[in-house]
Amino acid sequence: MKISMICCPFQTSFGFYGNALKSALEEKTGAEVQWVGSNCGCGDPSEVNRIYEAKKCDYFDMVVPNDFRSKSLWKQRVRGLARTVVFSARAKRFAQLSREAEVAHFQQVLNAYGSKTVFSWLKRPTTSKRIVTVHELDNDQIQCKDNNLTYNRADAVIVHCQEVKDQLINLGVRPEKLHVVLHGTTIPEPSSGPRQGIVFYGGHKLMTNKGLDTLMRAMAIIRDRMTPTPPTLTIHGHYALETPAEAVQLAAKYGVADNIVWLNQISEEETVKLYQRSLVCVLPYRGSFAGGAAGLASACGLPVVCTRKAGLTDHLGDTGIWIEENNAEQLAEKVIELLKDEKLRSAAAARAMQRAQDYLRWDIIAEQTLRIYGSSNGRRQAA
């Protein structure tokens, strides 16, 4: 089976996902998976500096009109038209580069890999089966809901959690097209080194839907209750190489700046090491997606204290240590309980590791993905 994957090629969470899935598919099939990629316009450091995750990629550069929303209606329309034209050209290029594939698998995120490009790509004639994995919904498809009917042209649509599946059904996607496949995780070799502190993943947009304000308030409570040796909170993510000023100000506001280590964007290898030397992972998300971080934390033996949002219930099952959204007091209580009770913490870690082993390994994700490829009908339109 000749597979082509259209995906962000840079060192972002999406690039890591693409590389891990590609490797797992190649291991299962014994055949090389083609990677087709381009610049995306996200502005992440790795995209701006062209730091690649893909070791081999059919790559091209193209202008990316950003998603800035002007207050002027005519400017909105002009920008919208420009995005449609440019992303249609990009869809054509993606289709050309992957035209020899039996299965073309598009990883939808934002900007150049967003809905405008995906829908234009799906409307093009092809002889390939077309699979779309929807990592994120964007403003364009939320504002023009009827456009989501275009997903029904795909042979299958993959999502990482039930919440997004339900959203797409409400937007008119046929349920039989939709499949929930969890975000996979690497199962690292066990580490016996010392552990300390708390870790938090801030995603690509640290200040949006990650519950950072709740976390800072919780850290103030933890500091006061665990004096004179409060734990350190380590924060990392794909949002920047430098700590955003708003985040620094928030830490100062709650008096916890001295208890925080800002690692910002680090490699996947460094992330694994960080998780293996931490005691607790916290993910008080209100939205976005945190399944990848939760899966890796579980695989590294970290109890995860989190909300029931952002795909966390799907990935953690009954191993999550649940809190309410925006509830700093509850978050602090759960973290303190785990930090003070080694037996409780060890039991939670063991459950989490078993969950990752049973459901989240990349070979399992590859098997599920290949079954979807095989069961899809394939439109087989003339090119």
Secondary structure by P-SEA (a helix, b strand, c coil): cbbbbbccccccaaaaaaaaaaaaaaaaccbbbbbbcccccccccccccccccccccbbbbbbbbcccccccaaaaaaaaaaaaaaaaaaaaaaaaaaccccbbbbbcccccccaaaaaaaaacccccbbbbbbccccaaaaaacccccccccccbbbbccaaaaaaaaaaccccccbbbbccccccccccccccbbbbbbbccccccccaaaaaaaaaaaaaaaaccbbbbbbbbccccccccaaaaaaaaaacccccccccccccaaaaaaaaaaccbbbbbccccccaaaaaaaaaacccccccccccccccccccccccccccaaaaaaaaaaaaacaaaaaaaaaaaaaaaaacccaaaaaaaaaaaaaacccccccc
